Amino acid sequence: MDLLSQLTAFVRIGGELQALCPITQGWLEDCPAVPAGVVPFHIVLTGACVFELPQAKLRQHMAQGDIVVLPHGAHHRLLPVAPSERVANPRILCGTFTIAAVRESALLGNLPEHLIVQTAGRDDFTWLPAMLDMMEAETRVERPGTQGVVSDLSSAVFTLVLRAWLESGQMLPGALAMMRHPTLQKVALLILERPEHNWTVEALAGQVHMSRATLLRLVAKYDAPTPQQLQTELRMHRAAQHLARGNVSAGRVAEMVGYESEAAFNRAFKRAFDITPGRYAQRGRVTP
């Protein structure tokens, strides 16, 4: 399995849909900033709109098929286009992706404030309208499995957006930068396969047949996370998943994700999520 697929599967990106954005004359959809781990997205199904980031004083036209994703949940707005530019009534699908909110994330921390992908005319997005219709239909009437269907389809959309952004040739820092170099990809895949293993930079460098110094220079050149940063974050995601189930002790989780000391695990988890493993597990039992 490729690196992008493994990363998105490992961290278990979910999602949900919200009501369609307003389409009445003179509408304005003002979307306040959201907490870390919540990633808003909007997809223009028909017509057009204007995407605005007020703090950055940025405005960008969005046409049918365009997708905007806000990795850090920044305050933003959607506005109507000028009447002279209107070719159809705007219909916009709104939702959020969700991911465990790791502080100073190596996976999402260095992404730009917004990503816009134009899907019109792309062969790999020809089936997107049908999938969006399915997502929208699932949310109209709550049925058994609705949340799981929408969450899994949202994860697929998120993965497609990242892939399209990577293929656009624009640079992405963070873990996604590792996809631009075969050696860094191999390093990341080694860690993904066994995040609980006590990897060292020397051991990973040996696996890819280079020196420790050469590997670290490559990491710096591509603005990628260090192997230790990536491994720690992957361990934290796996630990959070175990704890959320509420049936495993923090000590056992520490062992499962590769920590010899429960105290060291507790410190790492608190740094990552600003909450102790015990409190996290309790919260997971209350709101699974």
Secondary structure, 3 states (H helix, E strand, C coil): CCHHHHHHHHHCCEEEECCCCCCCCCCCEEECCCCCCEEEEEEEEECCEEEEECCCCEEEEECCCEEEECCCCCCEEEECCCHHHCCCCCEEEEEEEECCCCCCCCCCCCCCCCEEEECCCCHHHCCHHHHHHHHHHHHHCCCCCHHHHHHHHHHHHHHHHHHHHHHCCCCCCHHHHHHHCHHHHHHHHHHHHCCCCCCCHHHHHHHCCCCHHHHHHHHHHCCCCCHHHHHHHHHHHHHHHHHHHCCCCHHHHHHHCCCCCHHHHHHHHHHHHCCCHHHHHHHHHHCC
